[in-house]
């Protein structure tokens, strides 16, 4: 049983907490000791949302120390850059193609960085960087709010659990109205990971 430290970051309304709650439950259902903690900065108004999720044989703290994150899931590009320093050497940055322009950038005071600039920041800490077309995939399945399921699907490709270990738990948690489209988004996210990993190579 390998320890796994996942840091999920984004802004309010993108399903970060739902994704981290689901991951915590999936870990527990598959025999891991799990710890989780959330930090919400005016999340309902688009503020930062941060979730620490830790799986392991014995996990003693819910907080992941800087430099110890195995997987950084950025549900928004700038938030991914802000938390890049938490990645361990060789960690993986998984970033959704989601941009939320803050007020300071809207009024021109601070320009919103391009993806190339954000990637430079991430590259200071890892060369394992994936920009996912999560918005497009969620729209393809008819559920634009399923970006978080795409992210979990992509992450699952790096972990040891079988796909049904994820989807069986999700089926019990998700509202019936969004269940099928969310599971499809998860599967497409996992498929996207396999394609991108094969192209990127080891």
N, C-alpha and C positions, 0 to 999 in steps of 0.2 A: 504494500500500500504506500504510494508516494504522496508526500505532502504537496498541496497545491494552494498557492496564494494568488487570489484574483482581486484586482481592484477595478471596480466599475465606476466610471465618472461620466457625468453629463449634466443636463439641465432639467428643471422640472417639466413634467409632461411627456418625457421620452421613455418612461417605463423602466427606469433603472432599478427602482425598488422592487417592482414585480419580478424582474429578471433575477435579482440577487436573492430574493425570497425563494424563488423557484430553484435556483442552484443550491441553496442551503438545504432545502427539503430533499432534493435529489441526492445530495451527498449523504444525508442521514439515512435515507432509504437504502443506500448501498454500502452501509457499514462504516462510514467515516465518522470520526469525531468532527463536529462542525462548530465553528464560531463565526459570528457575523455582527457587524455594526454599521450603522448608517449615519451620515451627516447631511442635513438638509439646510441650505441657505436660502430662505424664502422660495422654496422649491415651486410653490404654486404660481409664482410670478416669474418663472424662468430663471431662478437662481441656481447655483451649483448644487448638484446632488452627488454624493460620494458613498459607495458601499464597499466595505471590506468583507470578503468571503474567504474563509480558510477551511480546507479539508486536510485531515491527517489521521494518523493512528491516535495521537494525543495532541490536542491543540489547547494551549493554556491562555492565550490572549486573542481577542477578536481583532486587534489592530495589527496591521502589517507595517513593519518598520521600513523606512526609506531605504531603497536598494535591495529589497527582498521580494518584490512583486514578480511573480512568474508570468502573469498575463494581465496586461492593462487593456481593458475594454473601454474605448472612448466612444460614447454615444454621441459626442459632438467634438468637432475637430480641435477647437481651441482648448477645450477642457482636457483633451488627451495631452496636448503640449504642456499644459500647466502641471500635470502630474507625472510627466515623463521621468523625473528624477527618482521616482519610487521603483522603477524597473531594476531588476537585478541584471548583471552582465549576462547576456544571452537570453534575456526575457523576451516576450513577444508582445508587440503593440498591435492591437486589432482596433481599427478606427472606422467608424461609420462615415459615409459621405454626407454628413449632416452639418450644416452651418447655421448657427443662431447668432445673428449680429447683435452685440450688446449695444446699449444706448450710447456709450462713449464712442463707438465706431460709427453709429448712425449719424451722430451730429458732427462727425469729422475730426473729433479731438484725437482719437487713437485709431489708426487704420487696422482693419481686420487682416491678419496675415494670410497669405496664399497657402495652398497645400504644400508647395515646395518649401516655404519657410517653416511650416509646422513640421514637415518631414526632417528638415535639418536639425530642429530641436530634438526630435525623437531619436535621430541617428547619433546623437551624443551619448546615448545610453544603450542602444541596441541596433543591430542590422536586420532584425526580424520585424519588419513593418508591413502591415497589410491595410490598404485602404479598400473598404468593402462597399460595393454598390447596394447597400442595405435599403436605401429608399426605393430604388428601382425594383428590387426583389419583393419588398412589402407591397408595392403597388401591383406587381404582377399577380400576386395571390389574392388581390382584392381587399387587402386589409392594411392600409397605410400606417396604422398604429403598431404593426407587427415588426417594426425595426428591431425591437428588443429580442424577439424570437429568432430573427436572422442572426443577431450577434451571438446568442447562445448556441445556435447551430454551428456557426463558424468555430467558436471556442471548443465545442464538443469533439471536433476532429483532432484536437491535440491531446485529448484525455483518454483514459483507458476504458471508460464505460461504453457498453454497447448502446446503439441509438435508442433501443426500446427502454433502456434504463432512464433516459430523459423523457421520451414521449409518453410513457405510461404515467409518469407523475404529472406531466403537463395536462394530460386529458382529464385528470381529476381536479385540477386547479382552475382551468380556463372556463370562462362562461360559454355555454353551449353555442351562442351566436357566433363566437369568434374561434371556436375550438379547431375546426378543420383548417381554416385559413392560417391560423397560428402554427399548427403542426406542419403544414406545407411550407410556411416561411422558415421554420426551423430546419426542415430537411433540405431546402434549397440553400440555406446558409451553410450547412455541412458540406453540400456538394460544391459550393463555391470555394470553400476552404481547400478541399481536395484538389480542385483545379489549380488554384493559386499556388498551393504548396508544391505541386508537381512542376509548375512552370518556374517557380523560384528556385527549386532544388534544395538540397540539404545545406 
